[in-house]
Amino acid sequence: MTPDSRMPKVSQRLNERSRLALERHTAEEAAVEQRLSTLDQSGPTALERLAEVAQGYSGQSHHCRRILLAIYNGPEWPLELTRLRCLDRDLQRAALTVIEWSAYAGHELHESLDDGETWMRRFWHAESDKGGES
């Protein structure tokens, strides 16, 4: 077989690989778009659920506040993953949804709440008053 006779086969294989790579990339992009759409639908409900519980005085309220504050201002309120273990399954799912949504949202999540800035300030003060209590 001469080099000239191999070239069409090499080109054909390269074209096929490129086509397959493009199809994979397109499928991955479609999956990401679908996930983002799902987060845009479920995120606000999950955020409202966490904020509702965060207004209370229970241990779960404390952990919800700290998770929301971590999303609001991570450098001041680092996310301690063990907080997720302190939540019931429903709140864990809500927290994970909100955390994932926050990574992709094109806005600050507290802006999705009515008067969200006031909520975050209230949570900030409540947790600051605890004097670093876990």
PyMOL commands that set and color helices and strands:
alter all, ss='L'
color gray80, all
select helices_A, chain A and resi 3-54+59-72+82-85+89-104+109-112+116-128
alter helices_A, ss='H'
color red, helices_A
deselect
rebuild
show_as cartoon
